[in-house]
Amino acid sequence: MPNTTSTTRSCDGNILGSPLVLGSLRIQSRCVLAPLSGVSDLPFRLINRSLGCELAFAQMINARALMRSNWRTVAMLASSHLDRPLGVQLLGADTEAIVSAVRKLQDFDIDFIDINAACPARKVVKRGEGAYLLTMPRALEDLLRAAVRCSRMPVTVKIRTGWDTSTRNAREIARCARDAGVTAIFIHGRTRAQGYSGDVDYRAIREVKEEVDIPVIASGDGLSPQLIKKMFDETGCDGVAIARGALGNPWIFRRAAQFFSCGTVPPPPAPSEIAHVMRVHLAACSEQYGEEQGPVIFRKHFTWYTKGLPGGKALRQKAFSTRTMEEMARIIQEVCSVS
Ligand SMILES: Cc1cc2nc3c(=O)[nH]c(=O)nc-3n(C[C@H](O)[C@H](O)[C@H](O)COP(=O)(O)O)c2cc1C
């Protein structure tokens, strides 16, 4: 695991005082890393784990592509023994593809499989996948049942509060998921129509929590320790999945844990600590993708790490024209001197 901190964690961030139970998994931290397509590769996950994240998702996998053993898709499953517990999320609506993908995943070192019924992207819902499944509760139930039947590891589902404001059916969907035998429900507290903006519907999440007796892990605006606590308080959820709040900000896990245990929000990391973690992250990207691709892939993380830093805009402009590890390391060094 990248060594990003010498600070000993004083608490495990468990706001509820007992582990989050997913089948045979016992997760001490109730804050998990949400599925983040295009972002949550192995280096990103390890950085977050080194700062207090315990449960993480690999990048979303297209079930049909995995069925065909597409090499790019298989490469996205790259992991390590330090990268556990790990969930893999499948995108698909076709039972044959989902069952085939679930069967293939049984041979990988992962801990649970999640079925995506939440992705709002136009090209995805046009294929009847992702959030479109929310419009067909029975079909979704059948799909989930088929996945559960052929998996020896827990199967979960990620949903939204509904398709749009006039069809908010998360409670019905949650019942279908529970009846299909899923181990837990991940819910993004927005409708498909809302995408990633607009108010989070805490009430809808609470209703789902009250409806079913399986763990409910919520996401939506988990951007700060205070907002994460608000999600627990307002919904009674069993866990919070952190998404945008972790972009360039792996400290959110440690800071949330400290907030839960001490009641005060620790200060954000100093520029020198940010630069240190950036260096470790860059090195991990280089190890994973090679010296040429590593810095290119790291650019988006550079943007997130430097968001809000004085002089960040000029640094980002430089980073975006950078092609080598040495240049990127030099620009990271400049992060230390911002104040
Ligand atoms: C860049 C990005 C990629 C995402 N990829 C996925 C994904 O692959 N699967 C999924 O279920 N949700 C995905 N999400 C949604 C998040 O997991 C989360 O539910 C959502 O962003 C709400 O949480 P937030 O408001 O704290 O960001 C993604 C979100 C972002 C910002």
The ligand as an SDF file (V2000), in Angstrom:
LIG
                    3D

 31 33  0  0  0  0  0  0  0  0999 V2000
  -16.9290   10.6250  -11.8800 C   0  0  0  0  0  0  0  0  0  0  0  0
  -18.0610    9.7960  -11.3300 C   0  0  0  0  0  0  0  0  0  0  0  0
  -18.1980    8.4770  -11.7190 C   0  0  0  0  0  0  0  0  0  0  0  0
  -19.2330    7.6860  -11.2100 C   0  0  0  0  0  0  0  0  0  0  0  0
  -19.3320    6.3860  -11.5850 N   0  0  0  0  0  0  0  0  0  0  0  0
  -20.2930    5.5940  -11.0550 C   0  0  0  0  0  0  0  0  0  0  0  0
  -20.3780    4.2250  -11.3990 C   0  0  0  0  0  0  0  0  0  0  0  0
  -19.5940    3.6880  -12.1810 O   0  0  0  0  0  0  0  0  0  0  0  0
  -21.3770    3.4970  -10.8280 N   0  0  0  0  0  0  0  0  0  0  0  0
  -22.2610    4.0420   -9.9520 C   0  0  0  0  0  0  0  0  0  0  0  0
  -23.1300    3.3360   -9.4430 O   0  0  0  0  0  0  0  0  0  0  0  0
  -22.2130    5.3360   -9.6110 N   0  0  0  0  0  0  0  0  0  0  0  0
  -21.2530    6.1160  -10.1340 C   0  0  0  0  0  0  0  0  0  0  0  0
  -21.1710    7.4390   -9.7690 N   0  0  0  0  0  0  0  0  0  0  0  0
  -22.1190    7.9600   -8.7770 C   0  0  0  0  0  0  0  0  0  0  0  0
  -21.5130    7.9400   -7.3580 C   0  0  0  0  0  0  0  0  0  0  0  0
  -21.1730    6.6510   -6.9490 O   0  0  0  0  0  0  0  0  0  0  0  0
  -22.4650    8.5950   -6.3360 C   0  0  0  0  0  0  0  0  0  0  0  0
  -23.5930    7.7860   -6.1760 O   0  0  0  0  0  0  0  0  0  0  0  0
  -22.9110    9.9920   -6.7500 C   0  0  0  0  0  0  0  0  0  0  0  0
  -21.8410   10.7490   -7.2840 O   0  0  0  0  0  0  0  0  0  0  0  0
  -23.5340   10.7480   -5.5750 C   0  0  0  0  0  0  0  0  0  0  0  0
  -22.5970   10.9690   -4.5580 O   0  0  0  0  0  0  0  0  0  0  0  0
  -21.8770   12.4200   -4.3780 P   0  0  0  0  0  0  0  0  0  0  0  0
  -22.9700   13.4600   -4.4970 O   0  0  0  0  0  0  0  0  0  0  0  0
  -21.2650   12.3080   -3.0120 O   0  0  0  0  0  0  0  0  0  0  0  0
  -20.8760   12.5460   -5.4930 O   0  0  0  0  0  0  0  0  0  0  0  0
  -20.1630    8.2490  -10.2970 C   0  0  0  0  0  0  0  0  0  0  0  0
  -20.0250    9.5760   -9.9150 C   0  0  0  0  0  0  0  0  0  0  0  0
  -19.0100   10.3630  -10.4190 C   0  0  0  0  0  0  0  0  0  0  0  0
  -18.8840   11.7910   -9.9770 C   0  0  0  0  0  0  0  0  0  0  0  0
  1  2  1  0
  2  3  1  0
  2 30  2  0
  3  4  2  0
  4  5  1  0
  4 28  1  0
  5  6  2  0
  6  7  1  0
  6 13  1  0
  7  8  2  0
  7  9  1  0
  9 10  1  0
 10 11  2  0
 10 12  1  0
 12 13  2  0
 13 14  1  0
 14 15  1  0
 14 28  1  0
 15 16  1  0
 16 17  1  0
 16 18  1  0
 18 19  1  0
 18 20  1  0
 20 21  1  0
 20 22  1  0
 22 23  1  0
 23 24  1  0
 24 25  2  0
 24 26  1  0
 24 27  1  0
 28 29  2  0
 29 30  1  0
 30 31  1  0
M  END
$$$$
